[in-house]
Amino acid sequence: MTAKGASRRAEVHRKTSETDFTLSVDLDGSGRGEVKTGVGFFDHMLAQIARHGLLDLTVRGKGDLHVDSHHTVEDVGILLGQGLGKALGDRAGIVRYADARVPMMDALVSVALDAGGRGNLVLRGRFPEPQVGEFDTGLVREFFWSVVSHAGLDLHMEILYGENSHHMVEAAFKGFARALRRAVERDPRGTGVPSTKGVL
């Protein structure tokens, strides 16, 4: 069982013929993000997860950007999921469930999250533009699927409306960060694993 006050940090590494990245995460951080993937807009989104999730997040490495950014985004998502799962340990004492609604100018995104150990993604909504900078908006789904399937998160996200894809994607990342922050917080009244099963 995870002791109260125990460190909730993890470092993970993934090297394939397409990417080579190292990621570290501290669930009880201050929102510090040091991110360099080679994809500018994606770096900006990962920094949002750190800042609004109050995680300390470091990502370093390189991917086959001469092909496109798909493998980089997907593999960093895998690493973030693995890091979150490792840092959460047995998940004893966490709040577990949380939600967030985040507006950003013309866009509104709703997020609900269960940090209960089972990976699942429901993502509804479409982006009006295929690209934001060099980032393919279709990779939003790929990224979050990679995260939740490796972290054991059940994530339901709705892009309720919006006109500007940049605003819509950023609201999605901020909404995820806000919900994640609340879900993985230590519950001051909770003891043990937050499930009648006794295990997550």
N, C-alpha and C positions, 0 to 999 in steps of 0.2 A: 504494500500500500504506500502511496506517495505521502511522505510526511509533510505536514504544514510547514511552510517556510523553506522546503527543499528547492533546490535549483531546478528550474524548468527550461533548460537550454539544450540545444542539440546542434550538431554539425554533421552534414551529410555531403557526400561527393558522388558524382555520376560522370562516367566517361564512356562515350560510345564512339563509333566511327563518324558521328555527326556533331557531337557536342562534348565539352569538357567543362563542368561547372562544379563549384563548391558553394554551399549555402550554410549559413549559421543563423539561428533564430533563438531569441530569448523572449518567452511569453510575458515576462514581468519586466520588460524594458521600459524605455522612456519615449519610444517613437523614433529612434534613430535609424535611418536607412542609408546604407552604403551599397549602392547597386550599380553594376556596370555589366550589361548584357550585350551591348552593341546596338540595341534597338531603342532609340531615344524615348519614344512614347511609352514603350513597355517599362523602361526604367522609371519613368514618371509615375506609372500606375503602381509599380511595386513600392515606390516611395510613399504612395497614398496608403497602402496596406500597413506599412510600418508606422506612419504618423497617426493614422486614425485607429489602428488596432493597438497602439501603444506597445508594439513589438520592437525589439532591436533586431534588424534584419540586414545581413550582409550577403551579397551575391557577387561572385567573381568567376570569370571564365570566358569561354568563347564558343560560338557555334558556327555552323556552315552558312553564314549570311550571304555568301556568294550564290547560294541556291535560293533561299528565302528565309523568313524568320520563323517558319512553322516549327522546326525542330528545337530551336532555342526556346521559344515560348512554352512548348509542350514539356520539354525536359526541365526547365526551371519550375514549372508547375508540379511536376513529379517530385522534385527535390523539396519544394515548399511543403507539399503534402507529407512527405516522409519526415521532414524536420518537425512539423507540427505534431504528427503522431508520436514521434520519439519523445518530444518535449512534454507531451501530455501524460505519458506513462500509462498508469492504469486508470486515469481520469477521476480518481477519487477526489471528492471535495470541490469539484467544479460546478458552476451553475448549470451547465449543459445546454439549455434552450435560450435562444435570444432572437430578436428581430430588430430591423431598422428600416426606416423610410428616409431616403436621402433625395432632396431636391438639388438641382443644379441648373439654374436659369430656366431654360425651356423644358428640361428633363426631370422626370421623377422615377425613382427605382425603389422597389419594395423587396426586402430580403428577410427570409426566415431561416434559421439554422439550428440543427441539432448536432452537438458534438458527441454523439452517443456511440461512435465506433463503427457505424455502417455508412459506407460511401454511396451517395446518390446525388444526382443533379437533375433538377427541373428548372429549365431556363426558358422563359417565354418573352417574346418581343424581338423586334428586328431593328437593325440599324439602317438608316436611310442611305448611308455612304459606305462603300466597300473598304475604304482606307482612312486611317487617321495618321497622317505622316507616312512612315514606312510600315505602319502596323495594320494588318488585315483584321477588320472587325470580326470576321468569322473565327478568329483565334480566341475571342473572349470565351466561347463555349469550350474550346479545346483546353484552354488554361484552367478554367474552373473545374472541368471534369478531371483533369490530371491532379489538381489539388485535392478535391474531395475524395476521389477513389483511393488515394494513398494516405490521406489523413484520417479517414473514417468519419467524414462529415456528411450530413444530409442537408443539402443546400437547395432552397427554393428561391428563385430570383425572378422577378417580373420587371421588365422594362416597360413601365406603364405608359409613358409617352415621351416624346421629344422630337426635336427637329434637327439638332446638331449632334452628329455622332460622337464628337469629342466629349461633349457634356454628358451624353448618355453612357458612354463607356466609363468615364470617370466617376459618375454617380454609382455605377455598378460596383466598381472596385472599392469606393468609399463605403458603400452600404455593406459589402462583404466584410470589410475591416471592422466596422462598428459592431456588426452582429457577432463576429468572431471574438472581438475584445470582451463583450459581455458574456458570451457563452463559456469562455475558458477561464473567466475570473474565478478565484477561490470564493466559494460561498461561505460567508461568515457564520451562517447557521447550519450549514450542511455538514454531515459526517459520512464518511465512506463513499461508495459509488452511488451516483444519483439514478438508481434503477431498482425496482422491486426484484429483479433477477439476482442482484448482488454482484453482478459483473457486467462490464461493457466490452 
